[in-house]
Amino acid sequence: MKNGMKIVAICGSAHKGNTYAALNTITDDYPDIDYKILMLKDLDLKMCRGCYTCIAKGEHLCPLKDDRDMIINEMLDADGVIFASPVYVNSVSALMKNFIERTGFEGHRPRYYDKYAMVMATCGMFGATETNEFMKGLFGSYGFNFISSLELQMGANTEEEKVNNHKKTIKAINTLIDGIKKEKKYSPDIGQLVRFNIFKMLSTAFKEHFEADYQYYKDKTQIPSNGKISSFKNGLAKRIARKALGDLSGE
């Protein structure tokens, strides 16, 4: 960890309401942390065109020129990242979904294995669990180590609810901060390992189509994680990947 702790929050709320207020807990209660909230609604993040250029050829060739790279650089420079979204129709907001689509290439070529992360979902009644699991799955494929998760019910708007939510928020943030301070090494889970091997095999078999992936994977024998990977789990992941792709492994 660098001198001083830096945390950046990516907020998918369309207004500065409950989600933004919960994120401000860090600003209010942890003044010594270098902390920044990036409100997607206030940034220039154009809608993904689905051209697939970032995945096949490289993100630098994306035809859209906006704040995407600025957000990525903030995440790369941070010790911890909080992904926060209100629950819209049992899932993330459109703003957060577009952010995921615009950075989808990170799932093909992950580079956040030394970053700690937290997910936060706010809802009136239902869907927070599903929303957090969705974000953990997606951003986990980018390499993030998720060590904290927060679900906030904000439908009643009573004093009791506010006090309870504040306690839950502090607990989740403390878990994130503690993990960053300890610099704990996390071993990739089996899903991350399988995904790595699948993309490596595909990039080898179709190197002319997946040019960017091929350049990323060609010199890597295993996932570039800071945590230890057992030979059993690594071997199992390779077998699962080969079975999923049949004869396309290229090995």
Secondary structure by P-SEA (a helix, b strand, c coil): cccbbbbbbbcccccccaaaaaaacccccccccbbbbbccccccccccccccccccccccccccccaaaaaaaaaaaccbbbbbbccccccccaaaaaaaaaacccccccccccccbbbbbbbccccaaaaaaaaaaaaaaacccccbbbbbbcccccaaaaaaaaaaaaaaaaaaaaaaaacccccccaaaaaaaaaaaaaaaaccccaaaaaaaccccccccccbbbbaaaaaaaaaaaaaaacccccc
